[in-house]
Amino acid sequence: MGEIMETLLVVAVVVITLAVVAQAGVLLAMYLLSRRVTGKVEVLMDDSQRLMAPLESITNNLKSVSNDLAQTGEIARAQILHIQESVIETRENIRMQLGDVRERVLDTVDEARETVMRPIRQYSALAQAIAEGIRTLFRGRQEEVKDIDIEERPAA
């Protein structure tokens, strides 16, 4: 049994040694892998730092353009509101002027009608007066003729 124990002990030591060597190999591989990854990360960091300055410049330019666009939008909005107010004011002025022109035209038409109609009315009144005078004159004669007819007839 002593030999078996010794053999087991040797096997255990060999297994432990192999396990330690395997762990050392894994640790060495992990170290080398981490060095490679660290090198790549450093290259990526350098690249990203080189890109940071242009990205910051682009960001600043975009901010500037955004601010300019916002100001332009505000100016355009103010101008549109001003134009809209001008159009409304112009429309109201045109309405008022059209109303004034309409009143003047109607007043002128009324004056022209009155001017034209006054002599026509006067001539019409004069013609009616003459016609009435003639009618009255002829009626007076007809009444004289009737009076004469009545006197000349013998009484029955």
BELPEKA-V880248 format. One record per residue. RES is the residue in one letter. SS is DSSP state (~ for helix, > for strand, _ for the rest). PHI is phi in whole degrees, 0 to 359 (none if undefined). D_CENTER is the distance of its C-alpha to the mean C-alpha in Angstrom with 2 decimals. Layout:
# BELPEKA-V880248
RES	SS	PHI	D_CENTER
RES	SS	PHI	D_CENTER
This chain:
# BELPEKA-V880248
M	_	none	104.05
G	~	290	103.88
E	~	288	103.01
I	~	295	100.24
M	~	292	98.83
E	~	294	99.10
T	~	297	97.41
L	~	297	94.69
L	~	294	94.35
V	~	295	94.14
V	~	298	91.60
A	~	296	89.56
V	~	295	89.74
V	~	296	88.74
V	~	297	85.84
I	~	295	84.71
T	~	298	85.09
L	~	298	83.07
A	~	295	80.40
V	~	294	80.31
V	~	296	80.18
A	~	297	77.38
Q	~	298	75.45
A	~	297	76.07
G	~	296	74.81
V	~	296	71.68
L	~	296	71.11
L	~	296	71.73
A	~	296	69.28
M	~	295	66.66
Y	~	295	67.30
L	~	296	66.97
L	~	297	63.83
S	~	293	62.28
R	~	294	63.25
R	~	296	61.57
V	~	297	58.43
T	~	298	58.53
G	~	298	58.81
K	~	293	55.80
V	~	296	53.82
E	~	296	54.82
V	~	297	53.64
L	~	297	50.32
M	~	295	50.04
D	~	298	50.82
D	~	298	48.23
S	~	293	45.59
Q	~	292	46.51
R	~	292	46.21
L	~	278	42.72
M	~	297	41.65
A	~	298	41.41
P	~	296	39.10
L	~	295	37.03
E	~	295	36.75
S	~	297	35.79
I	~	297	33.12
T	~	299	31.83
N	~	297	31.78
N	~	296	30.01
L	~	296	27.35
K	~	297	26.97
S	~	297	26.75
V	~	296	24.16
S	~	298	22.13
N	~	297	22.43
D	~	297	21.55
L	~	296	18.39
A	~	295	17.46
Q	~	295	18.30
T	~	298	16.44
G	~	299	13.23
E	~	295	14.00
I	~	296	14.89
A	~	298	11.81
R	~	297	9.70
A	~	297	12.42
Q	~	293	12.42
I	~	297	8.82
L	~	297	9.75
H	~	296	13.02
I	~	297	11.92
Q	~	299	9.98
E	~	297	13.27
S	~	298	15.33
V	~	297	13.95
I	~	297	14.60
E	~	296	17.94
T	~	297	18.85
R	~	300	18.25
E	~	295	20.47
N	~	297	23.02
I	~	297	23.23
R	~	301	23.78
M	~	296	26.46
Q	~	294	28.09
L	~	297	28.15
G	~	298	29.79
D	~	297	32.26
V	~	297	33.03
R	~	300	33.51
E	~	298	35.89
R	~	295	37.76
V	~	297	38.14
L	~	297	39.38
D	~	297	41.71
T	~	295	42.98
V	~	297	43.56
D	~	298	45.39
E	~	295	47.48
A	~	296	48.24
R	~	300	49.22
E	~	295	51.41
T	~	295	52.93
V	~	287	53.67
M	~	283	54.82
R	~	301	57.14
P	~	295	59.76
I	~	297	59.46
R	~	297	60.12
Q	~	297	63.01
Y	~	295	64.50
S	~	295	64.04
A	~	296	65.79
L	~	296	68.50
A	~	295	68.92
Q	~	294	69.15
A	~	295	71.70
I	~	296	73.78
A	~	299	73.56
E	~	293	74.65
G	~	297	77.43
I	~	294	78.62
R	~	300	78.46
T	~	296	80.36
L	~	298	82.88
F	~	289	83.47
R	~	294	83.62
G	~	300	86.23
R	~	291	88.30
Q	~	295	87.87
E	~	293	89.08
E	~	295	92.11
V	~	295	92.83
K	~	296	92.61
D	~	296	94.91
I	~	291	97.36
D	~	299	97.24
I	~	291	98.01
E	~	288	100.97
E	~	284	102.52
R	_	283	102.74
P	_	283	105.95
A	_	279	105.91
A	_	270	106.96
